[in-house]
Amino acid sequence: MEDRLKMLEHKVERHSKQIAKLFNKTETTDLKLDKIVLTLNQIRFTFYGAVGYYAISEFGVMSALKFV
């Protein structure tokens, strides 16, 4: 009976350590995903800016602003 209790305590301790590692990996993954989202937002707004600049230069607004 005593051996079975020791074995169960050992298993519970090992599982607790594994759960702690998994939660740590989850937090690390969340931080990495947040960085990826920020990078994608930066790329998106850079693209919007490039398209906007192209549209403005195509319609001649830039040349009108140069005279002012």
FENDA-V427681 format. One record per backbone hydrogen bond with DSSP energy under -1.0 kcal/mol. CO is the residue of the C=O (numbers start at 1). NH is the residue of the N-H. Records with the same first field share a line. If there is no record, write none. Layout:
CO=NH, NH
This chain:
1=5
2=6
3=7
4=8
5=9
6=10
7=11
8=12
9=13
10=14
11=15
12=16
13=17
14=18
15=19
16=20
17=21
18=22
19=23
20=24
21=25
22=26
23=27
24=28
25=29
26=30
27=31
28=32
29=33
30=34
31=35
32=36
33=37
34=38
35=39
36=40
37=41
38=42
39=43
40=44
41=45
42=46
43=47
44=48
45=49
46=50
47=51
48=52
49=53
50=54
51=55
52=56
53=57
54=58
55=59
56=61
60=64
61=65
62=66
